[in-house]
């Protein structure tokens, strides 16, 4: 699978991640094959240096906007400040096998994953990030 993203959007995510030692997170908006925008969200995890949890108010607002004809939520992004941009065991445990996009940044790079599976145990398949 190939997914397009504008260079400026990816640079915004990378900048946000580089600015803090904590995990950053937000929503990817658009279609599964084309990330058109992002919606940064507060990380409300109990240990934001090692985990992320999207602010529920941001997530609810994005879903309300989508239902009202606003941008579709295609997935989310987060950072691994002291790691590589591959899904962690925590990511796998919290993912739903719903085809959503997981953009992970870490170590100065970004990789894109799709949460797949046939039951409640998600696995990740890497997608090609096509930077425009």
Secondary structure by P-SEA (a helix, b strand, c coil): cbbbbbaaaaaaaaaaaaacccbbbbbbccccccccbbbbbbbccccccccccccaaaaaaaaaaaaaccccccccccccccccccccaaaaaaccccbbbbbbbcccbbbbbbbbccccbbbbbbbbbbcc
